[in-house]
Amino acid sequence: MTKGHEHVPPAAALPGLRVERTADRPVHLTQAGRIAVPLTVTCGGTAVEIASLVLTAEQTEEFYRELGGVLHPRPSTEAAS
């Protein structure tokens, strides 16, 4: 395991840890053509790290569909018997 891939405890073990969109940094394309969403990691209300969620176009499309499902859930369509 490389230094950058050390084990990180689950968020439940790190009280006060939050990851949010970074307000002043826009979503952008990386040099490799992936989509980068800037994020700020805070602990106890103090910013401790700026990172990016980097997704391929296909991953972004799937994420978009999942978000749409959360924002606009379809009513269950159970067949009448």
N, C-alpha and C positions, 0 to 999 in steps of 0.2 A: 504494500500500500504506500503510495507516495505521500509526502508531507501534506499536500493539498486535499488528500482524501482521508484524513484521519476521522475516526468515529466522532460523531456529534450526537450528544444525548437528545432524546425526543423533546419537543417543545414543552411537554408537561413537566419535564425535569428542570426547565429553565423558566421559572415564574417571571412574568412581566416581559417576555420576549414577544416581539411583534414584527411582522414583515409587511410593509405597505408600499404602494406605488410612490415613487419619488416625484413630488409635485412639479418641480422645476426642470425635469429632464424628460424630453419626449421619447416615445417609442421610436425606434429607428432600426435600419438594416445594418447588420454587421458587414465586414469586408467579405465574409463568406456567403452573404446573401440570406442570412437567418434574421429572424425578428428578435430584437432585444427589448425587453421591458425593464427599465430601471426600477430598482427596489431599494428601500432603506430598511435596514434591520435596526430595531430599537430595543433597548433593555431598560426597563424601569423609566421609560419616557426619554431616554438619552440615545441619540443616534450613535450606533457603534460601527456600522459598516454600510457601504453602498455596494450593491451587487446588481446583477441583471439576470432575469429569467430569459434564457435564449432558446428559441423554438424554431424548428424548420417550418416551412410553409404548411406542410401536411399537419404537423402538430398544432399549429396556430388555427387551422381550419377546424380541427377536432375540438380544440378548446373553445372556439367561437360557438360551435354547435352545443357544447355542454353548457356554456353560459346562457345561451338562448333558452335551453331547456329549463334552467333554473329561473330565469326571468319570466318566461312565459310557458309554464307547464301545461301540457295538454291534459284535458280531462281523461280519466280512464275510460276506455271503451270496452266494457264487458258485454259479451254477447248475451242477449236476452234468451232465456231458455223457456 
